[in-house]
Structure formats: structure tokens, C-alpha cells
């Protein structure tokens, strides 16, 4: 759960959720990353410059933002032929233009954004979890295909190949299903609707900030422990609210978000090394003694 991939160049436009992604193909086309002073900076981080792998680029952008105290950097494609740029990237051109940014003459404000989870529920080759008939497909699953990082096209293997395998396996074992009709109605006696929805929405914003500031691209034991302490307060508040409130989708989602945050933090704290997408300043190198967590029995071996 500690392996979370960040897309290095999401369009920086506060309020947009989810963020609009500026494809990495634009860097392959010749776009250059610059700080807010217009200076190139990738030469400080990797000899491949703006063509470095996405995790290195994301960390470099994060470093520049922290160094200069800014919320974004720029992706510059203004030196390329305008008509070719519009031809290659029509959707990006239209999206940016709708925000008053002409990418043929203006630099694009970008910042990293959480993109893809490379760990999660351990599954076998049929996409089945350790709970019989419960399948997990896509980025919520842990197939072992990625290891601690991933290439962009690998998501198709999980979303298409594993989805097909899960469907076939489920269809072959569909006989014997029955439905319980004696489950009692939910007893919500003694509960009431939350006085204010803001109690839930504000807690969700706080979780988002905690994870972004302390459990993001670059981590440290200090940041992770601070995040744990902050999240623990929100956990207690949310559980107290849940016990006295009539259940709602928003409240249940908040509980799930907090639990996922705990899992990411705990496993990040337990990994005393930097590997793949998990980078910590306290342990900046991979550990030869801890090449990775073994897969559960029946699951594919971690690559």
C-alpha cells in the first residue's frame, strides 16, 4: 500500500477534481520543465532531463516546489511549432485554452498528483482474493505485476487481462449461489443525522491535506509519524460521530478513507528503505536485506 504513483504533470488549477493530466508524451515531444523564474531544472536531478522516468520527475518537481515555496512549476512547449502542437495535443490545447492558457504561447502550470496505487488486495491469477468469490481487479489489487513501480501500459494488464480472468473464473463457479433473506433490517435506534454535513466534509479535507503534506512523493519517519498522530484524532472523531449517527454514504466513505490512510502510513513506516515509488529521506537507498514483501500463498510473486 506504500507504493503510490504520482503523475508528475497534472494541470495546476485549484478546485479541479480530479486533476486534468498533461500527458507525458508532451515531454517526449520536446516540452521542457521550468521553475517559476523560467529556469530549467531537471539537469540537477537526472541526466535524462525532462525524459527521466515519472517517479524521478515527480520528485524533482516536488523538490523545486519546496525549494522555492511554490505550488507548481511550468511545462514549456512554446518553442515548438504551434500548428504541430495543436495537432498532437488537441484535448490539452482545448482544456488549457478554456482556462485562458494558450499552450503555443504560454507555459503550462503543472504539479504532481496522486495517480495509481501499485499495491492493495492480494489476488491470485484469477483475480480472486483470500475471501472465496471476492475478486479485486484494477489498481485496488496487488497482482505482483508492477513490483514497487509501474510502466504506464501495465494498467491494461490489470484492467483488461485480469478482469477477463476474474469474469471467466466467476462464471465457472457461479453454481451454488444463494441469497440470505433472513437478514434483519439495520437497527439505527439511538442514532440521528449529523447536525452539520460540514463535520464530514471538513474531516475529508483534513485527511486530504495530511496525506498530501506528509505521506506524498517524498517521505520521512518524522512526517509519517506526524501524519499518524493527526489522523488518529480524525479517526476518534469520526468513530464517535459514526456511533451516534444514522449511517450515510458520505460518513462511511470518510471511515474508509481514514482506514486506507492508516494502511499506507503503516506500511510506509515499516519499509526501512527507498524502493520504487516509496522514497524516504531517512532510508534513501534500496535494502539488499529487504528486497520486498513476499506474496501471499497462491498469489503471483512480486517482480
C-alpha positions as CSV (number, residue, x, y, z in Angstrom):
1,X,0.0,0.0,0.0
2,X,3.0,2.3,0.3
3,X,3.6,2.2,-3.4
4,X,1.6,5.1,-4.8
5,X,2.5,6.5,-8.2
6,X,2.3,10.2,-8.8
7,X,1.7,11.7,-12.2
8,X,4.4,14.4,-12.5
9,X,2.5,16.9,-14.7
10,X,-1.1,17.4,-13.7
11,X,-2.6,20.7,-14.8
12,X,-2.4,23.1,-11.8
13,X,-5.8,24.6,-11.5
14,X,-7.0,24.7,-7.8
15,X,-10.5,23.3,-7.5
16,X,-10.3,20.8,-10.3
17,X,-11.0,17.3,-9.0
18,X,-9.9,15.0,-10.5
19,X,-6.9,16.9,-11.9
20,X,-6.5,17.1,-15.7
21,X,-3.4,15.2,-16.6
22,X,-0.9,16.6,-19.1
23,X,0.4,13.5,-20.9
24,X,4.0,12.5,-20.6
25,X,4.0,12.3,-24.4
26,X,4.3,16.1,-24.3
27,X,7.7,15.8,-22.7
28,X,8.7,13.2,-25.3
29,X,7.5,15.8,-27.9
30,X,10.0,18.2,-26.5
31,X,8.3,20.1,-23.7
32,X,10.7,21.4,-21.0
33,X,10.1,21.7,-17.3
34,X,10.9,25.1,-15.8
35,X,10.6,26.7,-12.4
36,X,8.6,29.9,-11.9
37,X,11.6,32.0,-12.8
38,X,11.6,30.3,-16.2
39,X,14.8,28.3,-15.5
40,X,15.2,24.7,-16.5
41,X,16.0,22.4,-13.5
42,X,15.9,18.8,-14.5
43,X,19.7,18.8,-15.1
44,X,20.1,18.9,-11.3
45,X,18.3,15.6,-10.8
46,X,18.8,13.3,-13.8
47,X,21.0,13.3,-17.0
48,X,17.9,12.3,-19.0
49,X,16.4,15.7,-18.1
50,X,12.7,16.0,-18.8
51,X,12.7,12.5,-20.3
52,X,13.5,10.8,-16.9
53,X,11.0,8.3,-15.5
54,X,7.9,9.7,-14.0
55,X,8.8,8.9,-10.3
56,X,12.1,10.8,-10.7
57,X,10.4,13.7,-12.5
58,X,7.7,13.9,-9.8
59,X,10.4,14.0,-7.0
60,X,12.3,16.7,-8.9
61,X,9.2,18.9,-9.3
62,X,8.4,18.3,-5.6
63,X,11.9,19.4,-4.7
64,X,11.7,22.5,-6.8
65,X,8.3,23.5,-5.3
66,X,9.6,23.1,-1.8
67,X,12.9,24.9,-2.6
68,X,11.1,27.9,-3.9
69,X,7.9,27.7,-1.8
70,X,5.6,27.5,-4.9
71,X,2.5,25.4,-5.7
72,X,3.5,24.4,-9.2
73,X,6.2,24.6,-11.9
74,X,5.8,25.1,-15.7
75,X,5.8,22.8,-18.6
76,X,7.1,24.8,-21.6
77,X,6.2,23.8,-25.2
78,X,6.2,27.4,-26.6
79,X,9.4,26.7,-28.6
80,X,7.7,24.0,-30.7
81,X,5.7,24.7,-33.9
82,X,2.2,25.9,-32.9
83,X,0.3,24.0,-35.5
84,X,2.1,20.8,-34.8
85,X,1.5,21.2,-31.1
86,X,-2.3,21.7,-31.6
87,X,-2.3,18.7,-34.0
88,X,-0.6,16.4,-31.5
89,X,-2.4,17.6,-28.3
90,X,-5.8,18.9,-29.3
91,X,-7.5,18.0,-26.0
92,X,-4.8,19.6,-23.9
93,X,-4.9,22.7,-26.1
94,X,-8.6,23.0,-25.7
95,X,-8.6,22.4,-22.0
96,X,-5.9,24.9,-21.3
97,X,-7.5,27.4,-23.6
98,X,-10.7,27.2,-21.7
99,X,-8.7,28.4,-18.7
100,X,-7.1,31.2,-20.6
101,X,-3.8,29.4,-21.3
102,X,-2.7,29.2,-24.9
103,X,0.0,26.4,-24.8
104,X,1.6,27.7,-28.0
105,X,2.5,31.0,-26.4
106,X,2.0,30.4,-22.6
107,X,3.8,27.9,-20.3
108,X,1.5,25.3,-18.7
109,X,1.3,25.4,-14.8
110,X,1.7,21.8,-13.6
111,X,2.2,19.9,-10.3
112,X,2.3,16.2,-9.4
113,X,-0.9,14.4,-8.5
114,X,-1.6,11.0,-7.0
115,X,-2.2,8.7,-9.9
116,X,-2.1,5.0,-9.4
117,X,-2.0,2.6,-6.5
118,X,0.5,-0.3,-7.1
119,X,-0.4,-2.4,-4.1
120,X,-3.6,-3.4,-2.3
121,X,-5.6,-6.6,-2.0
122,X,-3.5,-9.7,-2.7
123,X,-5.1,-11.8,-5.5
124,X,-4.3,-15.0,-7.4
125,X,-4.1,-15.4,-11.2
126,X,-7.9,-15.4,-11.3
127,X,-8.1,-12.0,-9.6
128,X,-9.6,-13.8,-6.5
129,X,-8.7,-12.6,-3.0
130,X,-8.2,-14.7,0.1
131,X,-12.0,-14.5,0.6
132,X,-13.6,-17.0,-1.7
133,X,-15.7,-15.4,-4.5
134,X,-14.4,-12.0,-3.7
135,X,-12.5,-10.6,-6.6
136,X,-10.3,-7.5,-6.8
137,X,-9.5,-6.0,-10.2
138,X,-7.6,-2.9,-11.2
139,X,-5.4,-0.7,-9.1
140,X,-7.1,-1.8,-5.8
141,X,-5.5,-5.2,-6.4
142,X,-2.0,-6.5,-5.8
143,X,-1.1,-8.8,-8.7
144,X,2.7,-8.5,-8.4
145,X,2.9,-7.3,-12.0
146,X,4.4,-3.9,-11.0
147,X,6.7,-4.6,-8.1
148,X,7.3,-1.2,-6.5
149,X,6.7,0.9,-9.6
150,X,4.9,0.6,-12.9
151,X,5.0,1.4,-16.6
152,X,2.0,3.2,-18.0
153,X,0.7,0.4,-20.1
154,X,0.8,-2.2,-17.3
155,X,-2.6,-0.9,-16.1
156,X,-4.2,-2.5,-19.2
157,X,-3.0,-5.9,-18.0
158,X,-4.8,-5.5,-14.7
159,X,-7.9,-3.7,-16.1
160,X,-8.3,-6.0,-19.1
161,X,-6.5,-9.3,-18.7
162,X,-7.2,-9.8,-15.0
163,X,-10.7,-8.6,-15.4
164,X,-11.3,-11.2,-18.1
165,X,-9.7,-13.9,-16.0
166,X,-11.9,-12.9,-13.0
167,X,-15.1,-13.0,-15.1
168,X,-14.2,-16.4,-16.5
169,X,-13.4,-17.8,-13.1
170,X,-16.6,-16.4,-11.6
171,X,-18.7,-17.7,-14.4
172,X,-17.3,-21.2,-14.0
173,X,-18.1,-21.2,-10.3
174,X,-21.4,-19.5,-10.3
175,X,-23.4,-22.6,-9.3
176,X,-24.4,-22.9,-5.7
177,X,-25.0,-19.2,-5.1
178,X,-28.0,-18.4,-2.8
179,X,-29.2,-15.3,-1.1
180,X,-30.0,-14.8,2.5
181,X,-33.5,-13.5,3.0
182,X,-33.4,-13.6,6.8
183,X,-31.0,-10.6,7.3
184,X,-32.7,-8.2,9.7
185,X,-33.2,-4.5,8.8
186,X,-30.5,-2.2,10.1
187,X,-31.2,-1.1,13.6
188,X,-30.4,2.6,13.8
189,X,-32.2,3.2,17.2
190,X,-30.5,5.8,19.2
191,X,-28.8,7.5,16.3
192,X,-29.6,10.7,14.5
193,X,-28.5,12.5,11.3
194,X,-25.3,14.6,11.8
195,X,-26.2,18.1,12.8
196,X,-24.0,19.5,10.1
197,X,-22.6,17.9,6.9
198,X,-19.6,20.2,7.4
199,X,-18.3,17.8,10.1
200,X,-17.8,15.2,7.4
201,X,-16.6,17.4,4.6
202,X,-14.1,19.2,6.7
203,X,-12.6,15.9,8.1
204,X,-12.3,14.7,4.5
205,X,-10.4,17.8,3.5
206,X,-8.1,17.4,6.5
207,X,-7.3,13.8,5.6
208,X,-6.5,15.0,2.1
209,X,-4.1,17.6,3.4
210,X,-2.5,15.2,5.8
211,X,-1.8,12.7,3.1
212,X,-0.6,15.3,0.7
213,X,1.7,17.1,3.0
214,X,3.2,14.2,5.0
215,X,2.7,11.0,3.0
216,X,3.3,12.2,-0.5
217,X,6.1,11.9,-3.0
218,X,9.0,12.3,-0.6
219,X,8.6,10.9,2.9
220,X,10.4,10.7,6.3
221,X,9.8,9.0,9.6
222,X,9.1,12.4,11.1
223,X,6.4,13.3,8.5
224,X,4.8,9.9,8.7
225,X,4.6,9.9,12.5
226,X,3.2,13.4,12.4
227,X,0.6,12.2,9.9
228,X,-0.3,9.2,12.1
229,X,-0.9,11.5,15.1
230,X,-3.1,13.9,13.1
231,X,-5.0,11.1,11.5
232,X,-5.6,9.4,14.9
233,X,-7.5,12.5,16.1
234,X,-9.7,12.4,13.0
235,X,-10.2,8.6,13.5
236,X,-11.5,9.1,17.0
237,X,-13.8,12.0,16.0
238,X,-15.2,10.0,13.0
239,X,-15.8,6.9,15.1
240,X,-17.7,8.9,17.7
241,X,-19.7,10.5,15.0
242,X,-20.5,7.2,13.4
243,X,-21.7,5.6,16.6
244,X,-24.3,8.3,17.2
245,X,-25.2,9.0,13.6
246,X,-27.6,7.4,11.1
247,X,-25.2,5.8,8.5
248,X,-24.8,7.7,5.3
249,X,-22.7,7.2,2.2
250,X,-20.5,10.2,3.0
251,X,-19.8,9.1,6.6
252,X,-19.0,5.5,5.5
253,X,-16.7,6.8,2.8
254,X,-14.9,9.0,5.3
255,X,-14.3,6.0,7.6
256,X,-12.9,4.1,4.6
257,X,-10.6,7.0,3.5
258,X,-9.1,7.2,7.0
259,X,-8.5,3.4,7.2
260,X,-6.8,3.5,3.8
261,X,-4.6,6.3,5.0
262,X,-3.6,4.2,8.1
263,X,-2.6,1.3,5.9
264,X,-0.5,3.5,3.6
265,X,1.2,5.1,6.6
266,X,1.8,1.9,8.5
267,X,3.4,0.1,5.6
268,X,5.5,3.2,4.6
269,X,6.8,3.3,8.2
270,X,7.6,-0.4,8.2
271,X,9.6,-0.2,5.0
272,X,13.1,0.9,6.1
273,X,14.4,1.6,2.5
274,X,13.5,3.5,-0.6
275,X,12.2,1.3,-3.3
276,X,10.1,2.0,-6.4
277,X,7.5,4.6,-5.6
278,X,8.3,4.7,-1.9
279,X,11.0,7.2,-1.3
280,X,12.1,8.3,2.2
281,X,14.9,10.7,3.1
282,X,15.7,8.5,6.2
283,X,16.5,5.4,4.1
284,X,17.4,6.8,0.6
285,X,18.6,3.5,-0.9
286,X,17.1,0.1,-1.5
287,X,17.8,-2.5,1.1
288,X,19.5,-5.7,-0.1
289,X,18.3,-7.4,3.0
290,X,14.7,-6.5,2.3
291,X,14.0,-6.8,-1.5
292,X,10.3,-6.8,-1.0
293,X,7.4,-8.3,0.9
294,X,6.8,-11.9,-0.2
295,X,3.5,-12.6,-1.9
296,X,0.8,-14.5,0.0
297,X,0.4,-18.2,-0.9
298,X,-1.3,-18.6,-4.2
299,X,-0.5,-15.0,-5.3
300,X,2.0,-14.2,-8.1
301,X,5.5,-13.4,-6.9
302,X,6.4,-9.7,-6.6
303,X,8.6,-8.7,-9.5
